[in-house]
Amino acid sequence: MNEEQINQMMQEYEANMTDYTQMDVTAAQSIDPAMMDTLAWIWMAMNGLSLIMYITVAIGLYLINKKLWEKYPWVAFIPLVQLYSYFSASKKSWLHYLVFPILAVIVWAFLAIFTFWVSLLIAYIYALVMWIRLVHAISVRTGRWVGTTIWFIFIPFIMYPLVWYKMDENKSSNENKEVEKNNEL
């Protein structure tokens, strides 16, 4: 190969390359406007549905806590602080059900480097089991059993208001009287 052939090959190579710095079309302009409109409507619908689900769970949790005579049932409407409503409704320790799973995830995330991520999977499973136990404690305290716990996990936005509606008023008032008797002793 002589120098002229090499120069000719280089020119062909450069001619075939696309200069992206000179292009006027951005990625957003290359998408069909009808598709962008559809994606925007899907995004708004998903956000609207998630907001409706959050509000129904918060209302149901608020009403359950109110019927169980718990302090501060209104915190069910505040994100993250809502966890207090779960712990007060279940009468479980936040240390065992919240702090330990978070610490487990943190510690096992560091161990994951050495255990090929198996320990992180174990930490997430542990946190999930603690959440299921917490929700089960709420269902037992409201007079329900395992079936309600399963429904609490999969469709909480329907189950929390439904359990409040079907909750036995006598059970919550009797439980409140028992707590008052224990506090008097």
Residue, then its C-alpha position, 0 to 999 in steps of 0.5 A: m500500500n502506498e501513501e496515496q491509497i492510505n490517504q484515499m482510505m482515510q478520506e473515505y473513512e472520514a466521509n462516512m463518519t457522522d459529525y454529531t456536533q453539526m447535527d440540528v436534530t436533538a433526541a426529543q425532536s426525533i420522537d414523534p409528537a403524538m408519541m410524546d403526547t401519549l407518554a405524557w398522558i401515561w405519566m400523568a395517569m400513573n402519578g394520579l393513580s399513585l396519589i389516589m392510592y397513597i391518599t386511600v392508604a393514609i385515610g384507611l390507616y388514619l381511621i384504623n388508628k382513630k378507631l383503635w384510640e391511638k395517639y396522633p392518628w393524623v400522622a398517617f397523612i405525612p410521608l415517612v412519618q406515616l411509619y409511626s401510624y403503622f407501629s402504633a396500630s400494630k403495637k410493635s417496637w419500631l426498633h425491631y421492625l424498622v432499625f434492625p432491617i435498615l442496619a441489616v441492609i447497610v451492613w450486608a451491603f458492605l458484605a455483598i462485595f465478598t459474598f457476591w451480593v447474596s447477603l444484600l438479597i438476604a437483607y432485603i428478604y429480612a426487611l420484607v419479612m419484618w414488613i409482613r409481620l408488622v402488617h400482620a400485627i395490624s390485621v390481628r389487632t383489628g380482628r382479622w387474620v392471615g388472609t387480610t395480611i396478604w390483601f394488605i400487602f397486595i392491595p393496601f389502598i382497598m384493604y385499609p379503608l375496608v378493614w376500618y369499615k368492617m372493624d368491630e367497634n366493640k373490639s377497639s373500645n374493649e381493647n382501649k378499656e383493657v389498656e386503661k386498666n393496665n395503666e391504672l395498675 
